[in-house]
Amino acid sequence: MTLFFEGSEKKLEIHVCQTLGDLRQLGRNFWHALVKKANADIISSIANDECDAYLLSESSLFVWHDRFVLLTCGNSTLVDAFIFFIDSVGASQIRFACYQRKSEFVSQLQASSFAEDLKLIKASIAGKAFRVGHLDSHHHYLFHTDAPFEDAVNDTTSELLMYHISGDMAQYLRSDRQTATQIRELLSLRALFPSFILDDHLFSPLGYSVNGIRGRYYFTIHISPQEQSAYVSIETNLPLGEYPQPIFADLLKLLMPRSWDIMSFNEKHPDEYFPAHLCLSTCSIATSLGYNIHFSHYQQSCTEVLIPEFI
Amino acid sequence: MTLFFEGSEKKLEIHVCQTLGDLRQLGRNFWHALVKKANADIISSIANDECDAYLLSESSLFVWHDRFVLLTCGNSTLVDAFIFFIDSVGASQIRFACYQRKSEFVSQLQASSFAEDLKLIKASIAGKAFRVGHLDSHHHYLFHTDAPFEDAVNDTTSELLMYHISGDMAQYLRSDRQTATQIRELLSLRALFPSFILDDHLFSPLGYSVNGIRGRYYFTIHISPQEQSAYVSIETNLPLGEYPQPIFADLLKLLMPRSWDIMSFNEKHPDEYFPAHLCLSTCSIATSLGYNIHFSHYQQSCTEVLIPEFI
């Protein structure tokens, strides 16, 4: 059996009340304890005037004065970090929370199902949950609080999730001669994200993560290139519709995934520069809070010749 | 949450040595005990000179003098029936065995994973196992014995697995005014399968199964129309390449699935009459026994507008 790694992430975004003070002042020990609850560790960090960005053993954490985004992959237990945060600051200090689970390759290996997570969450904080996408295909679970939250519409996030990358770049990412510097160059991070501070890490035996921040903006890329479970994600709060570089289209052309998803919040990502594809399914959700979620699942338009995996 | 049912089947096909005698003589009690091991029950049966066909609470069982095919859906434990059969007759009496698990909608709800099944099987009988299809999309697990078996190449089977049926027929199958007679007519079973003896059953609240036999030929159709996990399968040992009716194409046009798989043994099913589609992936496997397996995963060529499922 080939190497397997569950690259797909769980994600937690929380916005807090002003009365709680600056989240960044909670200090590294607090955030260390939080990510520990998710079974992750802090590897390194960068900071600017607006944001602390932590690179984790399982993905990333970004902390601003009034919000944070925590992404964890593998068999992490992000729901425990969510509950830990609620217990630490009190549910009344949370203006908005969103907990998301993306399609997992092997959900049986996860510590819990979304339904089990939801039971824990709803015992601590009120909200709504749904699934978008068919169970036999890419699908995403999402919980969000439903208390009034007027800022929601200004909060833009775009996620591109790429499955089964192929071609030269994929081969390079699976080789044993790769370096972080070389990956950064091949991804053209300097061109795509000028003026961003970068922090990256090459995992052993495979895998690469990078965080980037500029002012209040962030992006994060996580690469799990393992042959049978290849997955690459990028997430950013940059307003991609107005951004000079077609970041997502460029990455699709470089990484040549067999299929990919776009999940975006308050931004419908244009797909005209994407490689030839069929959009298998799409969904637009207007939440009760006033913000909009768009989901689209794309597939390359040529037939893939599969190789059986012997077990 | 809408009604959920795991329609996707596990399948066991076993061919025995002549020295074991006629499998049909093992009697209904033996087969009753076998299907009980899989957590299923016999509802009814039909027979002709060549074959006994049992309709089960979870799919179907077909018994010929030297072989049987057992299909079970839901949370059935088919691997236990496999082990029970090996223990009952002895591994040396088994000329060929094939154990298959299709993509499951919610694999976490299953009693075991394929990996766990495989551990049990390999402790009782030698063979090879593989997966075809990506983990984040339709995929199939298959174990087969690898002892020499010269008849394998004459054994033809075709399976069509349809996901997320739509249109009038799907609506009818989800209604509370349906009858078995009406479903049989709408499926045009008399025209598609002339001279077959039929045995069918309408399940409560939803679901329909039908077995048909003619001489040594069989077909079986199982319909789980539940909105979020709609799944319809047909399987037959008819030589579809030479058959006058384009059975699979007709059913695709009637049931309008969003996606479908073809799994065939010693027969590559022609897809020229299929509704407009993209073939997402395909795989041909020449087994060490000399028989060939073909897998293809199709998707309708238009974009589906998804509706989120609130949980």
Interface residues (C-beta under 8 A of the other chain):
Chain A: S103 F105 V106 S107 Q108 Q110 S113 F114 A115 L118 K128 A129 F130 R131 V132 G133 H134 L135 D136 S137 H138 Y141 Y163 H164 Q228 S229 R258 S259 L278 C279 L280 S281 T282 C283 I285 F295 Q299 S301 T303 E304 V305 L306 I307 P308 E309 F310 I311
Chain B: S103 F105 V106 S107 Q108 Q110 S113 F114 A115 L118 K128 A129 F130 R131 V132 G133 H134 L135 D136 S137 H138 Y141 Y163 H164 Q228 S229 R258 S259 L278 C279 L280 S281 T282 C283 I285 F295 Q299 S301 T303 E304 V305 L306 I307 P308 E309 F310 I311
